[in-house]
């Protein structure tokens, strides 16, 4: 298990069991990617593959990736509005992944997107929808855009700005 995934699991476990927020590892135990500043998504699935929580940031909000993972892991476990909070009884049966995002870059055309390689942000005014890349069942950039529009409440005919980003995904 990658150190970022271990950190996410520790953060979720400590918070769900004891309502405690863990601290990042001591500096000598921090891996190089833990020191970076980047947006991070933490995704939680059940052992049978069902989504159980996914929360993240596409721009850094914390001093480093380690803090970003801790914060987003707790939110994914307890504050994803699509699910009830994770219970202590579920902790042993969760699969966790951590995505570290590159800075989003604007694109002029859907031709610059690739559903396996790039995540997408669709923006119209203050409304934004985001979808991570390489998700099961999402095969085309148009599907990504359609899902992002629905998530953000953006109509199919409304003009949008498109952004793409890449991730390093850790399991």
PyMOL commands that set and color helices and strands:
alter all, ss='L'
color gray80, all
select helices_A, chain A and resi 3-18+27-29+32-35+65-78+88-93+110-112+141-152
alter helices_A, ss='H'
color red, helices_A
select strands_A, chain A and resi 40-46+51-56+94-101+105-107+119-124+127-131+161-165+167-170
alter strands_A, ss='S'
color yellow, strands_A
deselect
rebuild
show_as cartoon
